[in-house]
Amino acid sequence: MQRALEVLDRLPETRRPHLWLALLCLLLWIPGFFTIPPGDRDESRFAQATRQMVETGDYVRIKLGEVERNKKPAGIHWAQAASVHALEAIGVDDARHSIWAYRIPSLLGALVAVLATFQLGKALVGRRAAFLGAAMLGSCFVLAIETHIAKTDAALLGTVAVAMGLMGRAYLNAATFTAAQAGAFWLVLGASILLKGPIGPSVPLLAGITLFVMDRAWRNRAPWLRALRPAWGIPLMALAAAPWFVAVTIATEGRFITDAIGGDMLTKVGSADENHWGPPGYYLLTFGLAAFPAAFLVLRAIPHAWTDRLQPSTRFLLAWAVPVWLMFEAVTTKLPHYTLPAFPALMLLAASFAMDPLRREPPRWLHWFSLLALGGAALGLAAAAVALPMLADGGVSLVALLAVPAAALLVLLVLRALQAGQPARAALLAVIAAVPLNWVVLEGVLPRLHAPWVSPRIAALAERASPGIHDERFGVVGYHEPSLMFALGSEIRLLRSGPDAAAFLAGEPSRIVAVGDRDEAAFRAEAASRGLRLREHGTVTGFNYSRGRRVAISLFGVDG
């Protein structure tokens, strides 16, 4: 045991740090990556829009069914399309129908973020602390979740980590910062614009404003700003993002510009409200879970970081993390993944604290608060893993029960290392102990649930009822979720009411219609009035988590 701990302590000095970090990330992120079905809301919308690009060859206009979504930048769709084409080129025939193929850019973006945190963080906090900070970032529960969602946030984090790492080098040593590094900084920001508009550039902008004020940079003319070469860098950033804006404006005959100015007129599939309210400080309250298991060390490092704020590296990391956190706390919806752009800086600050031999231990109240955050998040994850199968499917999962000892082991290892006065060891133990917990939650529990994954079961039932059914012959009322479109195809008919479903079914004898329980009475009445002889193919029951209610979807065809 002691020898294993000694090996663990030497891990930040490994001769192949990038390989070890990549292996660690795969162990943390692969569970559930291939097996969790497509999620509703954003993931299925993004993936289906990309699939339509792949199927139609139109890589400019972003569409979901017949609805254009051109207000959203196309970068993530291009990355997903490239992933699908690459997989098909090597023989993965069903890549465009597999949700994991569209998740690959998220996984790669998260991996870039971790490796950039190490590689570029070395100049800020040193090699050992950079390794620890990168490992902690990779273990964060919210990042593990984002790698399983085929949308922009994990990929955006990769661009932010690279850009801010380069900016940090310019801040610490402007004299050695090269024009090539400055060009890379602006090109990466251009890529971030293609992923999520102004969110990416806003991170260095806020950090730059903060540093300018804190350093009173008007006195020394901000050498770090001159090193970034904004005179030609900003046009380079705009040039990197310009082709898509020009192409989509031409393709939509100018509608893209008028839509962007006039507001989002998009008719949404699955129009569940995406605004999430939370009280002030909501992000701080959820940080223990979002940054689990690393949050405890970040909290313990706060007093040290503030005391050390005059040190250039600490100053830069604080200027990176604090304004971003405050911005998202103030102006965005209350979802923890929106604070992800601040996570690399927070992890590096925490790692720097853990590796500092002159560090001061946190106040007693913060010590206990950090342990409460760790224990609460571990207990919450274990409890959720055990409770979800019971609440969703009404049964106990033996696999889910493994989350309890996995979470308990993690907390126990951290407590013992902290009692020995070794916070860096505690953090590394937490990261490694998160691997089995992730496997239980993400591979053992979530993919095995039945109630939340309604769309795949509807698609399977439709295939049994009419093998090889074309999507344009399938209609649905009462369940307009984008995951159903991804499961069956972009040409399925989204119907407004039960009578509309009966009319659709009457159109051709080979059609099938899925009818929600709330519309079934009106559907049957209209079908009877039309003289249709209904054939019921079965019913799928489950939980529509986008709308927060139980559903029962029955499939009907016509006899004769």
Summary of the structure (lengths in Angstrom):
residues: 560
radius of gyration: 25.6
end to end distance: 72.8
largest distance: 86.1
contacts: 1972
relative contact order: 0.11
helix: 68%
strand: 6%
